[in-house]
């Protein structure tokens, strides 16, 4: 079931390009980036935590897996430092819509009721609250029922 394109009110537009490298090349690439690029002064590096939402039929994941030109992501994201596994950031709901390499992203800061959200996933009450919020900020997603689907965490270096 194609979900895109959707209109995301209040979203920002930008272009995004990502590169994938072999793990064996990590040290070399990081060294080159340190020489050729300036580290991001505000968020040079951190641990990224993402809880993705999808339909029971994995419709959003299938868009990504089939490399559709049009893609939608719905996730809750938060960050922690490399040194301290304890996160210190607020949680944000992100809705991303991509058409080719152009993306629109809406970020909504979540309230204190999500302070304890971690890799164990949201409670039923939090999930209901998130679905209402998703539908409030992006009414076009009313057609689909989203559920917490996958938790991903990784180290990120920004230049």
Secondary structure, 3 states (H helix, E strand, C coil): CCCCCCCCCCCEEEECCCCCCCHHHHHHHHHHHHHHCCCCCCCCEEEEEEEEEECCCCHHHHHHHCCCCEEEEEEEEEEECCCCCCECCCCEEEEEEEECCEEEEEEEECCHHHCCCCCCCCCHHHHHHHHHHHHHHCHHHHHCCCEEEEEEEEEEECC
